[in-house]
Amino acid sequence: MRAILLIALLSFKVCAQQPTPAPSTPGRQFEEERLQQLLQVRRVYIDRLIGSSADQIRDMLMTTLQTSKLFIVTENADRADAFLRGSADDEIFTDTFQSSEGINARANSGSGRGSGQSRKNSFGGVSIGDRESTRIRERKHEARASLRLVNKDGDLIWSTTKESNGAKFRGAAADVADKVTRQLLLDFDRALKSAAVRQP
């Protein structure tokens, strides 16, 4: 009898420690379905991206995704489970800041009288002026990428938008590619955890 009671207490304790899944809502079901589809992706084809210098960012995405070992990156679209599509821009521009400040003060005075041989004239004047002008030109580099992962049926599995002005040891385009890959890794890890919670 004592052994049965001990087994019952242990089984109750094990059941109490298991996380209970959150109540299912339509939005949650949709999110879980997308996460499950993400876990099924093995090969990814990176499509041509739209935008200036998009080919360079595409090449960097290929490198960072391949290095992450999350997916097999393929250049054969027929073999892919999913396609990475979207737009990317890598711009270099000059930002100009211009300001001007000035102080001016003037005072004038005058008087005059004249008749015949005697004349009296008085004049005066004060003028102060100070003007300061500043013009700063700064060269900036900015990269943006808005990407989505789509399965063979055309359903959207995953998406992100990232921006960068460059990192300490990386240019803006390389940093954007790295940020996209890191976000994909985080979401893939979240999908794994979600699948683990659902399976006892």
ROKE-672004 format. One record per atom (N, C-alpha, C): atom name; x, y, z. Coordinates in Angstrom, 2 decimals, padded with zeros to 5 digits. Layout:
REM residues N
+----+---------+---------+---------+
|  a |      px |      py |      pz |
+----+---------+---------+---------+
| CA |       X |       Y |       Z |
...
+----+---------+---------+---------+
END
This chain:
REM residues 200
+----+---------+---------+---------+
|  a |      px |      py |      pz |
+----+---------+---------+---------+
|  N |  000.82 | -001.20 |  000.00 |
| CA |  000.00 |  000.00 |  000.00 |
|  C |  000.86 |  001.25 |  000.00 |
|  N |  001.92 |  001.20 |  000.80 |
| CA |  002.83 |  002.35 |  000.87 |
|  C |  003.52 |  002.59 | -000.47 |
|  N |  003.88 |  001.51 | -001.16 |
| CA |  004.53 |  001.61 | -002.48 |
|  C |  003.60 |  002.22 | -003.50 |
|  N |  002.34 |  001.89 | -003.48 |
| CA |  001.35 |  002.44 | -004.42 |
|  C |  001.20 |  003.95 | -004.18 |
|  N |  001.15 |  004.33 | -002.89 |
| CA |  001.04 |  005.73 | -002.56 |
|  C |  002.25 |  006.53 | -003.05 |
|  N |  003.44 |  005.93 | -002.92 |
| CA |  004.68 |  006.58 | -003.37 |
|  C |  004.69 |  006.76 | -004.88 |
|  N |  004.24 |  005.74 | -005.62 |
| CA |  004.17 |  005.80 | -007.09 |
|  C |  003.17 |  006.88 | -007.52 |
|  N |  002.05 |  006.96 | -006.83 |
| CA |  001.03 |  007.96 | -007.16 |
|  C |  001.56 |  009.38 | -006.93 |
|  N |  002.28 |  009.57 | -005.85 |
| CA |  002.86 |  010.89 | -005.57 |
|  C |  003.91 |  011.28 | -006.60 |
|  N |  004.75 |  010.32 | -006.98 |
| CA |  005.78 |  010.60 | -008.00 |
|  C |  005.16 |  010.94 | -009.35 |
|  N |  004.14 |  010.20 | -009.75 |
| CA |  003.50 |  010.47 | -011.05 |
|  C |  002.80 |  011.82 | -011.02 |
|  N |  002.22 |  012.21 | -009.87 |
| CA |  001.59 |  013.52 | -009.75 |
|  C |  002.63 |  014.64 | -009.87 |
|  N |  003.80 |  014.41 | -009.23 |
| CA |  004.88 |  015.39 | -009.28 |
|  C |  005.40 |  015.58 | -010.69 |
|  N |  005.57 |  014.48 | -011.44 |
| CA |  006.05 |  014.54 | -012.83 |
|  C |  005.05 |  015.29 | -013.69 |
|  N |  003.77 |  015.01 | -013.50 |
| CA |  002.72 |  015.70 | -014.28 |
|  C |  002.69 |  017.19 | -013.97 |
|  N |  002.92 |  017.52 | -012.70 |
| CA |  002.88 |  018.93 | -012.30 |
|  C |  004.05 |  019.71 | -012.86 |
|  N |  005.20 |  019.04 | -013.09 |
| CA |  006.38 |  019.72 | -013.60 |
|  C |  006.33 |  019.98 | -015.10 |
|  N |  005.54 |  019.20 | -015.83 |
| CA |  005.47 |  019.40 | -017.28 |
|  C |  004.72 |  020.69 | -017.58 |
|  N |  005.25 |  021.51 | -018.52 |
| CA |  004.57 |  022.77 | -018.84 |
|  C |  003.25 |  022.51 | -019.54 |
|  N |  002.25 |  023.23 | -019.14 |
| CA |  000.95 |  023.10 | -019.80 |
|  C |  000.92 |  024.03 | -020.99 |
|  N |  000.49 |  023.53 | -022.14 |
| CA |  000.46 |  024.39 | -023.32 |
|  C | -000.55 |  025.52 | -023.15 |
|  N | -000.22 |  026.66 | -023.73 |
| CA | -001.11 |  027.82 | -023.66 |
|  C | -002.38 |  027.54 | -024.44 |
|  N | -003.49 |  028.17 | -024.03 |
| CA | -004.73 |  027.95 | -024.77 |
|  C | -004.57 |  028.32 | -026.23 |
|  N | -005.16 |  027.50 | -027.08 |
| CA | -004.98 |  027.69 | -028.52 |
|  C | -005.97 |  028.72 | -029.06 |
|  N | -005.46 |  029.71 | -029.78 |
| CA | -006.28 |  030.70 | -030.45 |
|  C | -005.96 |  030.62 | -031.94 |
|  N | -006.81 |  031.16 | -032.82 |
| CA | -006.51 |  031.08 | -034.25 |
|  C | -005.16 |  031.69 | -034.62 |
|  N | -004.81 |  032.83 | -034.00 |
| CA | -003.52 |  033.46 | -034.30 |
|  C | -002.36 |  032.60 | -033.84 |
|  N | -002.51 |  031.98 | -032.66 |
| CA | -001.46 |  031.10 | -032.13 |
|  C | -001.31 |  029.85 | -032.98 |
|  N | -002.43 |  029.29 | -033.42 |
| CA | -002.38 |  028.10 | -034.29 |
|  C | -001.65 |  028.43 | -035.60 |
|  N | -001.94 |  029.59 | -036.14 |
| CA | -001.29 |  030.00 | -037.39 |
|  C |  000.22 |  030.15 | -037.19 |
|  N |  000.61 |  030.78 | -036.06 |
| CA |  002.03 |  030.98 | -035.76 |
|  C |  002.74 |  029.65 | -035.57 |
|  N |  002.09 |  028.71 | -034.85 |
| CA |  002.68 |  027.39 | -034.64 |
|  C |  002.84 |  026.62 | -035.96 |
|  N |  001.87 |  026.77 | -036.83 |
| CA |  001.94 |  026.11 | -038.14 |
|  C |  003.12 |  026.66 | -038.95 |
|  N |  003.30 |  027.98 | -038.91 |
| CA |  004.44 |  028.60 | -039.61 |
|  C |  005.77 |  028.11 | -039.04 |
|  N |  005.84 |  028.03 | -037.71 |
| CA |  007.07 |  027.55 | -037.07 |
|  C |  007.36 |  026.10 | -037.45 |
|  N |  006.31 |  025.28 | -037.54 |
| CA |  006.50 |  023.88 | -037.94 |
|  C |  007.01 |  023.79 | -039.38 |
|  N |  006.49 |  024.65 | -040.25 |
| CA |  006.96 |  024.67 | -041.64 |
|  C |  008.42 |  025.09 | -041.71 |
|  N |  008.82 |  026.00 | -040.84 |
| CA |  010.22 |  026.44 | -040.80 |
|  C |  011.14 |  025.28 | -040.42 |
|  N |  010.69 |  024.43 | -039.51 |
| CA |  011.49 |  023.27 | -039.10 |
|  C |  011.66 |  022.24 | -040.22 |
|  N |  010.73 |  022.25 | -041.17 |
| CA |  010.79 |  021.27 | -042.26 |
|  C |  011.70 |  021.70 | -043.42 |
|  N |  012.16 |  022.94 | -043.40 |
| CA |  013.01 |  023.45 | -044.48 |
|  C |  014.42 |  022.89 | -044.33 |
|  N |  014.94 |  022.34 | -045.43 |
| CA |  016.32 |  021.82 | -045.44 |
|  C |  017.19 |  022.56 | -046.45 |
|  N |  016.64 |  022.84 | -047.63 |
| CA |  017.41 |  023.52 | -048.68 |
|  C |  016.75 |  024.85 | -049.01 |
|  N |  017.55 |  025.89 | -049.11 |
| CA |  017.04 |  027.23 | -049.41 |
|  C |  017.72 |  027.78 | -050.66 |
|  N |  016.90 |  028.35 | -051.54 |
| CA |  017.41 |  029.05 | -052.72 |
|  C |  017.18 |  030.54 | -052.49 |
|  N |  018.24 |  031.33 | -052.63 |
| CA |  018.12 |  032.78 | -052.45 |
|  C |  017.88 |  033.41 | -053.82 |
|  N |  016.67 |  033.92 | -054.02 |
| CA |  016.29 |  034.56 | -055.28 |
|  C |  017.05 |  035.86 | -055.50 |
|  N |  016.98 |  036.37 | -056.72 |
| CA |  017.54 |  037.69 | -056.99 |
|  C |  016.74 |  038.71 | -056.21 |
|  N |  017.44 |  039.58 | -055.51 |
| CA |  016.77 |  040.60 | -054.70 |
|  C |  016.59 |  041.87 | -055.52 |
|  N |  015.60 |  042.66 | -055.14 |
| CA |  015.32 |  043.93 | -055.83 |
|  C |  016.01 |  045.05 | -055.07 |
|  N |  016.67 |  045.97 | -055.81 |
| CA |  017.26 |  047.14 | -055.16 |
|  C |  018.69 |  047.38 | -055.60 |
|  N |  019.22 |  048.54 | -055.18 |
| CA |  020.59 |  048.90 | -055.54 |
|  C |  021.57 |  048.07 | -054.73 |
|  N |  022.59 |  047.56 | -055.38 |
| CA |  023.62 |  046.70 | -054.77 |
|  C |  023.01 |  045.44 | -054.14 |
|  N |  021.83 |  045.02 | -054.64 |
| CA |  021.14 |  043.85 | -054.08 |
|  C |  021.93 |  042.57 | -054.33 |
|  N |  022.64 |  042.51 | -055.47 |
| CA |  023.41 |  041.30 | -055.77 |
|  C |  024.52 |  041.08 | -054.75 |
|  N |  025.13 |  042.16 | -054.31 |
| CA |  026.20 |  042.06 | -053.30 |
|  C |  025.63 |  041.55 | -051.98 |
|  N |  024.48 |  042.07 | -051.57 |
| CA |  023.85 |  041.62 | -050.32 |
|  C |  023.40 |  040.16 | -050.46 |
|  N |  022.93 |  039.77 | -051.64 |
| CA |  022.53 |  038.37 | -051.89 |
|  C |  023.72 |  037.44 | -051.69 |
|  N |  024.87 |  037.83 | -052.23 |
| CA |  026.07 |  037.00 | -052.06 |
|  C |  026.46 |  036.88 | -050.59 |
|  N |  026.34 |  037.98 | -049.86 |
| CA |  026.68 |  037.94 | -048.44 |
|  C |  025.69 |  037.08 | -047.65 |
|  N |  024.42 |  037.13 | -048.04 |
| CA |  023.41 |  036.27 | -047.39 |
|  C |  023.73 |  034.79 | -047.63 |
|  N |  024.17 |  034.47 | -048.85 |
| CA |  024.55 |  033.09 | -049.15 |
|  C |  025.67 |  032.63 | -048.22 |
|  N |  026.65 |  033.49 | -048.03 |
| CA |  027.80 |  033.15 | -047.18 |
|  C |  027.38 |  032.99 | -045.72 |
|  N |  026.61 |  033.96 | -045.19 |
| CA |  026.25 |  033.89 | -043.77 |
|  C |  025.30 |  032.72 | -043.49 |
|  N |  024.37 |  032.44 | -044.40 |
| CA |  023.46 |  031.31 | -044.21 |
|  C |  024.21 |  029.98 | -044.28 |
|  N |  025.14 |  029.87 | -045.22 |
| CA |  025.93 |  028.65 | -045.34 |
|  C |  026.80 |  028.44 | -044.10 |
|  N |  027.38 |  029.53 | -043.59 |
| CA |  028.23 |  029.45 | -042.40 |
|  C |  027.43 |  029.06 | -041.16 |
|  N |  026.17 |  029.49 | -041.09 |
| CA |  025.32 |  029.18 | -039.93 |
|  C |  024.98 |  027.69 | -039.84 |
|  N |  025.08 |  026.97 | -040.97 |
| CA |  024.77 |  025.54 | -041.05 |
|  C |  023.32 |  025.24 | -040.68 |
|  N |  022.46 |  026.23 | -040.81 |
| CA |  021.04 |  026.04 | -040.52 |
|  C |  020.35 |  025.33 | -041.68 |
|  N |  020.68 |  025.76 | -042.91 |
| CA |  020.13 |  025.16 | -044.11 |
|  C |  021.25 |  024.84 | -045.09 |
|  N |  020.91 |  024.03 | -046.08 |
| CA |  021.80 |  023.87 | -047.24 |
|  C |  021.40 |  024.96 | -048.22 |
|  N |  022.33 |  025.81 | -048.58 |
| CA |  022.04 |  026.87 | -049.55 |
|  C |  022.34 |  026.31 | -050.93 |
|  N |  021.33 |  026.32 | -051.79 |
| CA |  021.48 |  025.76 | -053.13 |
|  C |  021.31 |  026.84 | -054.19 |
|  N |  021.97 |  026.64 | -055.31 |
| CA |  021.78 |  027.54 | -056.46 |
|  C |  020.90 |  026.89 | -057.51 |
|  N |  020.33 |  025.73 | -057.18 |
| CA |  019.39 |  025.05 | -058.06 |
|  C |  018.00 |  025.21 | -057.46 |
|  N |  017.19 |  026.08 | -058.06 |
| CA |  015.86 |  026.39 | -057.52 |
|  C |  014.96 |  025.17 | -057.48 |
|  N |  015.16 |  024.19 | -058.40 |
| CA |  014.31 |  022.99 | -058.43 |
|  C |  014.50 |  022.10 | -057.21 |
|  N |  015.65 |  022.18 | -056.57 |
| CA |  015.94 |  021.32 | -055.41 |
|  C |  015.57 |  021.96 | -054.08 |
|  N |  015.16 |  023.21 | -054.10 |
| CA |  014.92 |  023.95 | -052.86 |
|  C |  013.58 |  023.59 | -052.22 |
|  N |  013.56 |  023.61 | -050.88 |
| CA |  012.31 |  023.46 | -050.11 |
|  C |  011.65 |  024.82 | -049.91 |
|  N |  012.48 |  025.87 | -049.88 |
| CA |  011.97 |  027.22 | -049.64 |
|  C |  012.84 |  028.24 | -050.37 |
|  N |  012.28 |  029.43 | -050.57 |
| CA |  012.95 |  030.49 | -051.34 |
|  C |  013.01 |  031.75 | -050.50 |
|  N |  014.19 |  032.35 | -050.44 |
| CA |  014.37 |  033.62 | -049.74 |
|  C |  014.24 |  034.73 | -050.78 |
|  N |  013.24 |  035.58 | -050.62 |
| CA |  012.95 |  036.64 | -051.60 |
|  C |  012.81 |  037.97 | -050.89 |
|  N |  012.87 |  039.05 | -051.68 |
| CA |  012.66 |  040.37 | -051.09 |
|  C |  013.46 |  041.45 | -051.76 |
|  N |  013.78 |  042.49 | -051.00 |
| CA |  014.50 |  043.64 | -051.54 |
|  C |  015.64 |  044.02 | -050.60 |
|  N |  016.66 |  044.64 | -051.18 |
| CA |  017.81 |  045.08 | -050.39 |
|  C |  018.44 |  046.29 | -051.04 |
|  N |  018.88 |  047.24 | -050.23 |
| CA |  019.54 |  048.45 | -050.72 |
|  C |  020.81 |  048.70 | -049.93 |
|  N |  021.82 |  049.15 | -050.63 |
| CA |  023.08 |  049.52 | -049.99 |
|  C |  023.46 |  050.88 | -050.56 |
|  N |  023.29 |  051.93 | -049.75 |
| CA |  023.47 |  053.30 | -050.25 |
|  C |  024.59 |  054.02 | -049.52 |
|  N |  025.34 |  054.80 | -050.29 |
| CA |  026.35 |  055.70 | -049.72 |
|  C |  025.90 |  057.11 | -050.08 |
|  N |  025.77 |  057.96 | -049.07 |
| CA |  025.29 |  059.32 | -049.33 |
|  C |  026.00 |  060.30 | -048.41 |
|  N |  025.86 |  061.58 | -048.73 |
| CA |  026.47 |  062.63 | -047.92 |
|  C |  025.38 |  063.40 | -047.19 |
|  N |  025.50 |  063.45 | -045.88 |
| CA |  024.56 |  064.18 | -045.04 |
|  C |  025.17 |  065.56 | -044.76 |
|  N |  024.44 |  066.63 | -045.06 |
| CA |  024.96 |  067.99 | -044.89 |
|  C |  024.19 |  068.72 | -043.81 |
|  N |  024.93 |  069.33 | -042.89 |
| CA |  024.34 |  070.16 | -041.83 |
|  C |  024.90 |  071.57 | -041.98 |
|  N |  024.01 |  072.55 | -042.03 |
| CA |  024.46 |  073.93 | -042.22 |
|  C |  023.72 |  074.83 | -041.24 |
|  N |  024.48 |  075.70 | -040.55 |
| CA |  023.84 |  076.67 | -039.65 |
|  C |  024.55 |  078.01 | -039.77 |
|  N |  023.81 |  079.06 | -039.47 |
| CA |  024.37 |  080.41 | -039.57 |
|  C |  023.83 |  081.26 | -038.43 |
|  N |  024.73 |  081.96 | -037.75 |
| CA |  024.34 |  082.84 | -036.65 |
|  C |  024.98 |  084.20 | -036.85 |
|  N |  024.28 |  085.28 | -036.47 |
| CA |  024.84 |  086.61 | -036.64 |
|  C |  024.30 |  087.61 | -035.64 |
|  N |  025.14 |  088.60 | -035.29 |
| CA |  024.73 |  089.71 | -034.42 |
|  C |  025.11 |  091.00 | -035.15 |
|  N |  024.20 |  091.92 | -035.25 |
| CA |  024.47 |  093.21 | -035.88 |
|  C |  023.87 |  094.33 | -035.02 |
|  N |  024.60 |  095.43 | -034.90 |
| CA |  024.09 |  096.62 | -034.20 |
|  C |  024.57 |  097.86 | -034.94 |
|  N |  023.70 |  098.81 | -035.12 |
| CA |  024.09 |  100.05 | -035.80 |
|  C |  023.51 |  101.25 | -035.07 |
|  N |  024.26 |  102.33 | -035.02 |
| CA |  023.75 |  103.59 | -034.45 |
|  C |  024.31 |  104.73 | -035.29 |
|  N |  023.50 |  105.64 | -035.71 |
| CA |  023.93 |  106.79 | -036.50 |
|  C |  023.31 |  108.06 | -035.93 |
|  N |  024.04 |  109.13 | -036.05 |
| CA |  023.54 |  110.40 | -035.55 |
|  C |  024.07 |  111.50 | -036.48 |
|  N |  023.41 |  112.56 | -036.62 |
| CA |  023.89 |  113.64 | -037.47 |
|  C |  023.13 |  114.94 | -037.23 |
|  N |  023.77 |  116.02 | -037.45 |
| CA |  023.08 |  117.31 | -037.36 |
|  C |  023.81 |  118.28 | -038.29 |
|  N |  023.17 |  119.27 | -038.76 |
| CA |  023.81 |  120.22 | -039.65 |
|  C |  023.07 |  121.55 | -039.67 |
|  N |  023.83 |  122.64 | -039.82 |
| CA |  023.24 |  123.96 | -039.92 |
|  C |  024.18 |  124.80 | -040.76 |
|  N |  023.68 |  125.56 | -041.54 |
| CA |  024.56 |  126.39 | -042.34 |
|  C |  023.92 |  127.70 | -042.73 |
|  N |  024.68 |  128.83 | -042.62 |
| CA |  024.23 |  130.11 | -043.12 |
|  C |  025.45 |  130.97 | -043.38 |
|  N |  025.51 |  131.43 | -044.51 |
| CA |  026.63 |  132.30 | -044.88 |
|  C |  027.96 |  131.64 | -044.68 |
|  N |  028.76 |  132.31 | -043.82 |
| CA |  030.12 |  131.83 | -043.61 |
|  C |  030.22 |  130.80 | -042.50 |
|  N |  029.28 |  130.82 | -041.57 |
| CA |  029.43 |  129.85 | -040.47 |
|  C |  028.61 |  128.59 | -040.76 |
|  N |  029.25 |  127.51 | -040.49 |
| CA |  028.63 |  126.20 | -040.71 |
|  C |  028.84 |  125.32 | -039.51 |
|  N |  027.85 |  124.56 | -039.12 |
| CA |  028.02 |  123.62 | -038.03 |
|  C |  027.52 |  122.27 | -038.50 |
|  N |  028.40 |  121.32 | -038.51 |
| CA |  028.04 |  119.96 | -038.92 |
|  C |  028.48 |  118.98 | -037.84 |
|  N |  027.67 |  118.03 | -037.51 |
| CA |  028.02 |  116.94 | -036.59 |
|  C |  027.53 |  115.64 | -037.18 |
|  N |  028.37 |  114.66 | -037.11 |
| CA |  027.99 |  113.33 | -037.58 |
|  C |  028.54 |  112.30 | -036.62 |
|  N |  027.93 |  111.16 | -036.55 |
| CA |  028.41 |  110.07 | -035.72 |
|  C |  027.96 |  108.73 | -036.31 |
|  N |  028.57 |  107.70 | -035.91 |
| CA |  028.16 |  106.37 | -036.41 |
|  C |  028.85 |  105.25 | -035.66 |
|  N |  028.14 |  104.22 | -035.38 |
| CA |  028.68 |  103.01 | -034.75 |
|  C |  028.11 |  101.83 | -035.49 |
|  N |  028.93 |  100.87 | -035.76 |
| CA |  028.46 |  099.66 | -036.44 |
|  C |  029.21 |  098.45 | -035.88 |
|  N |  028.51 |  097.45 | -035.45 |
| CA |  029.10 |  096.22 | -034.92 |
|  C |  028.50 |  095.06 | -035.70 |
|  N |  029.29 |  094.13 | -036.08 |
| CA |  028.77 |  092.97 | -036.81 |
|  C |  029.56 |  091.71 | -036.51 |
|  N |  028.88 |  090.63 | -036.33 |
| CA |  029.54 |  089.34 | -036.11 |
|  C |  028.66 |  088.27 | -036.74 |
|  N |  029.24 |  087.45 | -037.58 |
| CA |  028.48 |  086.42 | -038.27 |
|  C |  029.30 |  085.14 | -038.28 |
|  N |  028.66 |  084.04 | -037.89 |
| CA |  029.35 |  082.75 | -037.86 |
|  C |  028.54 |  081.75 | -038.67 |
|  N |  029.22 |  081.03 | -039.52 |
| CA |  028.57 |  080.06 | -040.38 |
|  C |  029.26 |  078.70 | -040.25 |
|  N |  028.47 |  077.64 | -040.13 |
| CA |  029.01 |  076.28 | -040.00 |
|  C |  028.41 |  075.39 | -041.07 |
|  N |  029.26 |  074.60 | -041.70 |
| CA |  028.79 |  073.63 | -042.70 |
|  C |  029.55 |  072.32 | -042.49 |
|  N |  028.81 |  071.27 | -042.15 |
| CA |  029.41 |  069.96 | -041.90 |
|  C |  028.87 |  068.97 | -042.92 |
|  N |  029.76 |  068.28 | -043.58 |
| CA |  029.37 |  067.24 | -044.53 |
|  C |  029.90 |  065.91 | -044.03 |
|  N |  029.00 |  064.95 | -043.89 |
| CA |  029.39 |  063.64 | -043.36 |
|  C |  028.98 |  062.55 | -044.35 |
|  N |  029.93 |  061.70 | -044.69 |
| CA |  029.66 |  060.59 | -045.62 |
|  C |  029.08 |  059.43 | -044.82 |
|  N |  027.93 |  058.92 | -045.25 |
| CA |  027.26 |  057.85 | -044.52 |
|  C |  027.01 |  056.66 | -045.44 |
|  N |  026.93 |  055.50 | -044.79 |
| CA |  026.71 |  054.25 | -045.51 |
|  C |  025.57 |  053.54 | -044.80 |
|  N |  024.52 |  053.20 | -045.54 |
| CA |  023.35 |  052.58 | -044.93 |
|  C |  022.87 |  051.43 | -045.80 |
|  N |  022.56 |  050.31 | -045.18 |
| CA |  022.04 |  049.15 | -045.90 |
|  C |  020.74 |  048.70 | -045.24 |
|  N |  019.80 |  048.25 | -046.09 |
| CA |  018.51 |  047.75 | -045.61 |
|  C |  018.15 |  046.49 | -046.37 |
|  N |  017.46 |  045.57 | -045.68 |
| CA |  016.96 |  044.36 | -046.34 |
|  C |  015.61 |  043.99 | -045.76 |
|  N |  014.67 |  043.72 | -046.64 |
| CA |  013.35 |  043.24 | -046.23 |
|  C |  013.14 |  041.91 | -046.95 |
|  N |  013.17 |  040.82 | -046.18 |
| CA |  013.21 |  039.48 | -046.78 |
|  C |  012.10 |  038.59 | -046.24 |
|  N |  011.75 |  037.60 | -047.05 |
| CA |  010.73 |  036.63 | -046.65 |
|  C |  011.13 |  035.25 | -047.14 |
|  N |  010.79 |  034.23 | -046.36 |
| CA |  011.04 |  032.83 | -046.72 |
|  C |  009.70 |  032.24 | -047.12 |
|  N |  009.65 |  031.72 | -048.35 |
| CA |  008.41 |  031.23 | -048.93 |
|  C |  008.58 |  029.76 | -049.29 |
|  N |  007.57 |  028.92 | -048.99 |
| CA |  007.68 |  027.50 | -049.37 |
|  C |  007.28 |  027.29 | -050.83 |
|  N |  007.32 |  026.04 | -051.30 |
| CA |  007.05 |  025.75 | -052.71 |
|  C |  005.62 |  026.09 | -053.12 |
|  N |  004.69 |  026.08 | -052.15 |
| CA |  003.30 |  026.43 | -052.44 |
|  C |  003.07 |  027.93 | -052.50 |
|  N |  004.10 |  028.70 | -052.16 |
| CA |  003.98 |  030.15 | -052.16 |
|  C |  003.54 |  030.73 | -050.83 |
|  N |  003.44 |  029.88 | -049.79 |
| CA |  003.03 |  030.37 | -048.47 |
|  C |  004.22 |  031.00 | -047.75 |
|  N |  003.94 |  032.11 | -047.09 |
| CA |  004.97 |  032.81 | -046.33 |
|  C |  005.24 |  032.07 | -045.02 |
|  N |  006.51 |  031.68 | -044.82 |
| CA |  006.90 |  030.95 | -043.61 |
|  C |  007.52 |  031.90 | -042.59 |
|  N |  008.34 |  032.83 | -043.08 |
| CA |  009.12 |  033.68 | -042.18 |
|  C |  009.44 |  034.99 | -042.89 |
|  N |  009.57 |  036.08 | -042.13 |
| CA |  009.94 |  037.37 | -042.73 |
|  C |  010.65 |  038.25 | -041.71 |
|  N |  011.46 |  039.17 | -042.21 |
| CA |  012.16 |  040.12 | -041.34 |
|  C |  012.57 |  041.35 | -042.14 |
|  N |  012.80 |  042.46 | -041.45 |
| CA |  013.36 |  043.67 | -042.04 |
|  C |  014.50 |  044.14 | -041.14 |
|  N |  015.66 |  044.37 | -041.73 |
| CA |  016.83 |  044.78 | -040.95 |
|  C |  017.50 |  045.99 | -041.62 |
|  N |  018.10 |  046.85 | -040.78 |
| CA |  018.84 |  048.02 | -041.25 |
|  C |  020.18 |  048.09 | -040.55 |
|  N |  021.16 |  048.72 | -041.20 |
| CA |  022.47 |  048.89 | -040.56 |
|  C |  023.21 |  050.08 | -041.15 |
|  N |  023.94 |  050.78 | -040.28 |
| CA |  024.87 |  051.82 | -040.71 |
|  C |  026.30 |  051.31 | -040.66 |
|  N |  026.44 |  050.00 | -040.50 |
| CA |  027.77 |  049.40 | -040.41 |
|  C |  028.10 |  049.07 | -038.96 |
|  N |  028.96 |  048.10 | -038.78 |
| CA |  029.40 |  047.71 | -037.45 |
|  C |  030.87 |  048.07 | -037.30 |
|  N |  031.45 |  047.72 | -036.16 |
| CA |  032.83 |  048.12 | -035.87 |
|  C |  033.81 |  047.54 | -036.89 |
|  N |  033.66 |  046.26 | -037.19 |
| CA |  034.58 |  045.61 | -038.11 |
|  C |  033.90 |  045.10 | -039.37 |
|  N |  032.70 |  045.63 | -039.67 |
| CA |  031.93 |  045.16 | -040.83 |
|  C |  031.27 |  046.33 | -041.51 |
|  N |  031.14 |  046.24 | -042.82 |
| CA |  030.41 |  047.25 | -043.56 |
|  C |  028.92 |  047.08 | -043.36 |
|  N |  028.13 |  048.04 | -043.85 |
| CA |  026.68 |  048.01 | -043.64 |
|  C |  026.02 |  046.80 | -044.30 |
|  N |  026.44 |  046.47 | -045.53 |
| CA |  025.83 |  045.34 | -046.25 |
|  C |  026.11 |  044.02 | -045.54 |
|  N |  027.35 |  043.82 | -045.10 |
| CA |  027.72 |  042.59 | -044.40 |
|  C |  027.00 |  042.49 | -043.06 |
|  N |  026.81 |  043.63 | -042.40 |
| CA |  026.12 |  043.64 | -041.11 |
|  C |  024.64 |  043.30 | -041.27 |
|  N |  024.01 |  043.80 | -042.33 |
| CA |  022.61 |  043.48 | -042.59 |
|  C |  022.45 |  041.98 | -042.84 |
|  N |  023.33 |  041.40 | -043.65 |
| CA |  023.27 |  039.96 | -043.94 |
|  C |  023.43 |  039.16 | -042.65 |
|  N |  024.32 |  039.60 | -041.78 |
| CA |  024.53 |  038.92 | -040.50 |
|  C |  023.31 |  039.04 | -039.60 |
|  N |  022.68 |  040.22 | -039.57 |
| CA |  021.49 |  040.42 | -038.74 |
|  C |  020.33 |  039.54 | -039.20 |
|  N |  020.16 |  039.41 | -040.52 |
| CA |  019.10 |  038.56 | -041.07 |
|  C |  019.32 |  037.11 | -040.65 |
|  N |  020.55 |  036.63 | -040.78 |
| CA |  020.87 |  035.25 | -040.42 |
|  C |  020.66 |  035.01 | -038.93 |
|  N |  021.08 |  035.97 | -038.09 |
| CA |  020.90 |  035.82 | -036.65 |
|  C |  019.42 |  035.75 | -036.28 |
|  N |  018.59 |  036.58 | -036.95 |
| CA |  017.14 |  036.55 | -036.69 |
|  C |  016.54 |  035.21 | -037.09 |
|  N |  016.99 |  034.67 | -038.22 |
| CA |  016.52 |  033.37 | -038.69 |
|  C |  016.91 |  032.26 | -037.70 |
|  N |  018.12 |  032.32 | -037.17 |
| CA |  018.58 |  031.35 | -036.17 |
|  C |  017.73 |  031.44 | -034.90 |
|  N |  017.43 |  032.66 | -034.44 |
| CA |  016.61 |  032.84 | -033.25 |
|  C |  015.21 |  032.27 | -033.44 |
|  N |  014.60 |  032.54 | -034.59 |
| CA |  013.25 |  032.06 | -034.86 |
|  C |  013.23 |  030.54 | -035.05 |
|  N |  014.29 |  029.98 | -035.63 |
| CA |  014.39 |  028.53 | -035.78 |
|  C |  014.49 |  027.87 | -034.41 |
|  N |  015.27 |  028.48 | -033.52 |
| CA |  015.41 |  027.96 | -032.16 |
|  C |  014.08 |  028.04 | -031.42 |
|  N |  013.34 |  029.12 | -031.65 |
| CA |  012.01 |  029.26 | -031.04 |
|  C |  011.06 |  028.18 | -031.54 |
|  N |  011.17 |  027.84 | -032.83 |
| CA |  010.35 |  026.78 | -033.41 |
|  C |  010.67 |  025.43 | -032.77 |
|  N |  011.96 |  025.17 | -032.53 |
| CA |  012.37 |  023.91 | -031.88 |
|  C |  011.80 |  023.83 | -030.46 |
|  N |  011.86 |  024.93 | -029.72 |
| CA |  011.34 |  024.94 | -028.35 |
|  C |  009.83 |  024.75 | -028.33 |
|  N |  009.15 |  025.36 | -029.30 |
| CA |  007.70 |  025.22 | -029.39 |
|  C |  007.30 |  023.78 | -029.69 |
|  N |  008.09 |  023.12 | -030.56 |
| CA |  007.82 |  021.71 | -030.89 |
|  C |  008.07 |  020.82 | -029.69 |
|  N |  009.09 |  021.14 | -028.89 |
| CA |  009.41 |  020.35 | -027.70 |
|  C |  008.33 |  020.46 | -026.65 |
|  N |  007.71 |  021.63 | -026.50 |
| CA |  006.63 |  021.82 | -025.52 |
|  C |  005.41 |  021.02 | -025.90 |
|  N |  005.10 |  020.95 | -027.21 |
| CA |  003.93 |  020.21 | -027.67 |
|  C |  004.07 |  018.72 | -027.52 |
|  N |  005.31 |  018.19 | -027.63 |
| CA |  005.53 |  016.75 | -027.51 |
|  C |  005.88 |  016.42 | -026.06 |
|  N |  005.11 |  015.47 | -025.43 |
| CA |  005.40 |  015.13 | -024.03 |
|  C |  006.70 |  014.37 | -023.92 |
+----+---------+---------+---------+
END
